[in-house]
């Protein structure tokens, strides 16, 4: 009785769940191509570089403004 229910219902459902888990695992790990983990790491690195570049540009602009003000009033 219970074996019949497994074969007719549960086996199909377990197979569908297994396929979905494999698909999610492949998306995360990449399976030969960059997965979500690697792509996210790359995006975070690019964001860090952009943040540093913004600070460099802002520092240069502030320096130029201070220099301009200094030359104007002194």
C-alpha positions in Angstrom: 0.0 0.0 0.0 2.6 2.5 1.1 5.0 1.4 -1.7 2.4 2.0 -4.3 2.0 5.6 -3.1 5.7 6.1 -3.2 5.9 4.9 -6.8 3.0 6.9 -8.0 3.3 10.2 -6.1 6.4 10.7 -4.0 9.0 9.4 -6.5 7.9 11.9 -9.1 7.9 14.8 -6.6 11.3 13.8 -5.3 12.7 13.7 -8.8 11.3 17.2 -9.5 12.8 18.6 -6.3 16.1 16.9 -7.1 16.2 18.5 -10.5 15.4 22.0 -9.1 18.2 21.6 -6.5 20.6 20.6 -9.2 19.6 23.7 -11.2 20.1 26.0 -8.2 23.5 24.3 -7.4 24.6 24.8 -11.0 23.6 28.4 -11.0 25.5 29.1 -7.8 28.7 27.1 -8.6 28.7 27.8 -12.4 29.5 24.3 -13.7 32.3 25.4 -16.0 31.3 29.0 -16.3 31.2 31.8 -13.7 28.4 31.1 -11.2 26.5 33.5 -9.0 29.2 33.4 -6.3 32.0 34.4 -8.6 29.9 37.0 -10.4 28.9 38.6 -7.1 32.5 38.6 -5.9 33.5 40.4 -9.2 30.8 43.0 -8.7 31.9 43.6 -5.1 35.5 44.1 -6.3 34.4 46.6 -9.0 32.3 48.5 -6.5 35.3 48.7 -4.1 37.5 50.1 -6.9 34.8 52.6 -8.0 34.4 53.8 -4.4 38.2 54.3 -4.1 38.2 56.2 -7.4 35.4 58.5 -6.3 37.4 59.4 -3.2 40.5 60.1 -5.3 38.5 62.4 -7.6 36.8 64.1 -4.7 40.1 64.7 -3.0 41.6 66.2 -6.1 38.6 68.4 -6.7 38.6 69.6 -3.0 42.4 70.3 -3.4 41.8 72.3 -6.5 39.0 74.3 -4.9 41.1 75.1 -1.8 44.0 76.1 -4.1 41.7 78.4 -6.1 40.3 80.0 -2.9 43.8 80.4 -1.5 45.0 82.1 -4.7 41.9 84.3 -4.9 42.1 85.7 -1.3 45.8 85.7 -0.7 
